[in-house]
Amino acid sequence: MSLISLTAPVGPADAPLVVLGPSLGTSTILWDDVVPLLADDYRVAAWDLPGHGAGPIAREGFTVADLADAVAAAVPDDTFFFAGVSLGGATGLELARRHGTRLRGAAIVASGAVLGDPSSWHARAAQARSQSTSSLIVGSAQRWFAPESMARRPELSGRLLHALQDADDDSYARCCEALAAYDVRATLGEIAVPVLAAWGAFDQVAPEATAVEIAEGVQRGSVARIEDAGHLPPAEQPEAVAALLRSFFASVTREDA
């Protein structure tokens, strides 16, 4: 069984494929308001992490590299664009390292070549197992959103927090353990595909420095700041994120021509 669940693409049948990745604790809901803004010119699919949304429950441990391999195996097209947030972004960097010949370009949003420290991830994994993901809601809301985001988009932010509550506790913990072991800083230079590293102006989890580290470490990197967003820019600022992705994908297409 695959680690992840990929949605059926929406958009014109002959359009390039864009694959969208989630952050820890969320689901494809994260991208709900972005998909329609891309689907005129792209076929757009999104995937769920193990035990999140439609993702299968994880029965054993896995790495971020394993997630990347699972995405590559699930995507039907020979080549595709990718955009992912946080853990989804980390998966994008591993995709670029491990499956670069298939990846046309990767937008790494609110993420880093390393995220947090192992002890904090192991502590959160233990909390999810002992107290359930419900115990993580308050802390996640504080980390996820810019000061005005929940008031500006209450329905979507509420759905995202429900997705966290509904996530399988052990699968969430295994995602934390994958992040504890994740660190691709030493191998960024292997990545030859175009990479856009974007950060939310209010993000304390993956601030500007993490985006700059990615862009300066890969062979073809650029950076972008997303205003009035925290750790979940696609939910907080979907129009800005869609415009950023469109511009990035178009620039890659021009380079490839």
C-alpha positions in Angstrom: 0.0 0.0 0.0 1.2 3.5 -0.8 2.1 5.9 2.0 0.1 8.7 0.4 -3.2 9.3 -1.4 -3.3 11.4 -4.6 -6.4 13.1 -5.8 -7.6 12.8 -9.4 -6.3 15.8 -11.4 -8.7 18.6 -12.3 -8.1 20.9 -15.3 -7.6 20.6 -19.0 -6.7 17.1 -20.1 -3.7 18.2 -22.1 -2.3 20.7 -19.6 0.9 20.3 -17.5 0.4 18.5 -14.2 0.9 20.3 -10.9 1.1 18.2 -7.7 0.4 19.9 -4.4 1.7 18.7 -1.0 0.3 19.3 2.5 1.8 20.4 5.8 1.9 18.2 8.9 -1.6 18.0 10.5 -3.5 19.2 7.4 -4.9 17.6 4.3 -5.7 18.5 0.7 -8.0 21.1 2.3 -4.9 23.3 2.6 -5.0 23.9 -1.2 -8.8 24.1 -1.7 -8.8 27.8 -2.6 -5.7 27.6 -4.7 -6.7 24.7 -7.0 -9.4 26.7 -8.9 -7.0 29.5 -9.5 -4.5 27.1 -11.2 -6.9 24.7 -12.9 -7.6 26.9 -16.0 -4.1 26.3 -17.3 -2.9 23.2 -15.4 -4.1 19.8 -14.3 -3.9 20.0 -10.5 -3.7 17.1 -8.1 -3.0 17.1 -4.3 -1.9 14.4 -1.9 -2.5 13.5 1.7 0.0 12.3 4.2 -0.3 9.0 6.0 -3.3 9.0 8.3 -4.3 12.5 7.3 -7.4 13.1 5.1 -7.7 10.2 2.7 -4.1 9.1 3.3 -3.7 5.4 4.4 -2.8 4.8 8.1 0.9 4.2 8.5 1.6 0.8 10.0 5.4 1.3 10.3 7.9 4.1 10.3 9.0 6.0 7.2 11.3 8.8 6.1 10.7 12.0 4.2 12.5 10.3 1.3 10.0 7.5 1.5 7.2 10.1 1.1 9.0 11.5 -2.0 9.3 8.0 -3.5 5.6 7.4 -2.8 4.6 10.6 -4.5 6.8 9.8 -7.5 5.2 6.4 -7.7 1.6 7.8 -7.5 2.0 10.5 -10.1 1.0 9.2 -13.5 2.8 11.7 -15.7 6.4 11.4 -16.8 7.1 15.0 -15.7 5.3 17.4 -13.4 5.5 20.6 -11.3 5.4 20.4 -7.6 4.5 22.7 -4.7 4.5 21.7 -1.1 4.1 23.3 2.4 6.3 22.4 5.4 6.5 18.6 5.4 5.1 18.7 1.9 7.9 21.1 1.0 10.5 18.9 2.6 9.1 16.1 0.5 9.5 18.3 -2.6 13.2 18.8 -1.8 13.6 15.0 -1.6 11.7 14.6 -4.8 14.1 17.1 -6.5 17.0 15.1 -5.1 15.8 11.6 -5.9 13.5 12.1 -8.9 14.9 15.2 -10.5 14.5 14.0 -14.1 10.7 13.9 -13.6 10.4 17.2 -11.8 10.1 20.3 -13.9 10.2 22.7 -11.0 9.6 22.7 -7.2 8.0 25.4 -5.1 9.1 24.8 -1.5 6.7 26.8 0.7 7.1 27.5 4.4 9.7 24.8 4.7 13.4 24.1 5.0 16.3 21.8 4.4 15.9 20.9 8.0 12.9 21.8 10.2 13.1 22.1 14.0 15.2 19.8 16.2 14.8 16.1 16.7 14.0 16.3 20.4 11.0 18.6 19.9 9.7 16.3 17.1 10.0 13.2 19.3 8.3 15.0 22.1 5.4 16.0 19.8 5.2 12.4 18.6 4.9 11.2 22.2 2.2 13.7 22.9 0.2 12.7 19.8 0.3 9.1 20.9 -0.5 9.7 24.6 -3.0 12.6 24.3 -4.2 12.4 20.7 -3.8 15.1 18.0 -6.6 17.0 19.7 -4.1 18.1 22.3 -2.1 19.8 19.6 -4.8 22.1 18.3 -4.1 25.2 20.3 -0.3 25.1 19.7 -0.8 24.4 16.0 -3.3 27.3 15.6 -0.6 29.6 17.1 2.1 28.3 14.8 0.1 28.0 11.6 -1.6 31.4 11.2 -0.6 35.0 10.8 -2.4 37.3 13.3 -5.4 38.1 11.1 -5.7 34.9 9.2 -8.2 33.0 11.3 -10.5 36.1 11.4 -10.1 36.7 7.7 -10.7 33.0 6.7 -12.6 31.4 9.7 -14.3 28.6 7.8 -11.1 27.3 6.1 -9.0 27.7 9.2 -11.6 25.8 11.2 -11.6 23.0 8.6 -7.8 22.7 8.8 -7.9 22.4 12.6 -10.6 19.7 12.3 -8.3 17.9 9.9 -5.6 17.9 12.6 -8.1 16.6 15.2 -9.2 13.8 12.8 -5.7 12.7 11.9 -4.6 9.3 13.0 -2.6 9.7 16.1 0.1 7.2 15.4 0.5 8.2 11.7 0.9 11.8 12.8 3.5 10.7 15.3 5.4 8.8 12.5 5.3 12.0 10.5 7.0 13.8 13.4 9.6 11.1 13.6 10.3 11.4 9.9 10.9 15.2 10.4 13.2 14.4 13.3 15.4 12.4 11.0 15.1 14.8 8.0 18.1 17.0 7.1 19.1 17.6 3.4 21.4 20.6 4.0 24.5 18.8 2.9 22.9 17.6 -0.4 21.1 20.7 -1.6 23.8 21.2 -4.2 22.7 18.0 -5.9 19.4 19.6 -6.8 19.5 20.9 -10.4 15.8 21.5 -11.1 14.5 25.1 -10.6 13.4 25.7 -7.0 11.4 28.5 -5.6 11.7 28.9 -1.8 8.8 31.0 -0.4 8.1 32.0 3.2 5.2 33.6 5.0 6.1 37.0 6.5 4.8 35.9 9.9 6.1 32.4 9.8 8.1 31.5 12.9 8.5 27.8 12.0 10.2 28.4 8.6 11.2 32.0 8.4 13.1 33.9 5.7 16.5 32.3 6.6 15.3 28.8 5.9 14.1 29.9 2.4 17.3 31.7 1.7 19.3 28.6 2.7 17.4 26.5 0.2 17.7 29.0 -2.6 21.4 29.5 -2.1 22.1 25.8 -1.7 20.4 24.4 -4.8 21.8 25.0 -8.3 18.9 27.1 -9.6 17.1 28.7 -6.6 15.0 31.9 -6.1 13.1 33.2 -3.1 9.8 35.0 -2.5 8.1 36.5 0.5 4.3 36.0 1.0 2.8 38.9 2.9 0.2 38.6 5.6 0.8 34.8 5.9 2.2 32.5 8.6 3.0 28.8 8.2 0.1 27.9 5.8 0.2 30.5 3.0 -2.1 28.6 0.6 -4.9 28.8 3.1 -4.1 32.3 4.3 -3.3 34.0 1.0 -4.5 31.7 -1.8 -4.6 34.4 -4.5 -1.0 35.5 -3.7 0.2 31.9 -3.7 -1.6 31.0 -6.9 -0.1 34.1 -8.6 3.4 33.2 -7.3 3.1 29.6 -8.5 1.8 30.7 -11.9 4.7 33.1 -12.4 7.3 30.5 -11.3 5.9 27.7 -13.5 5.7 30.0 -16.5 9.3 31.1 -16.0 10.4 27.4 -15.9 8.4 26.7 -19.0 10.1 29.6 -20.8 13.5 28.3 -19.8 12.6 24.9 -21.0 11.4 26.1 -24.4 
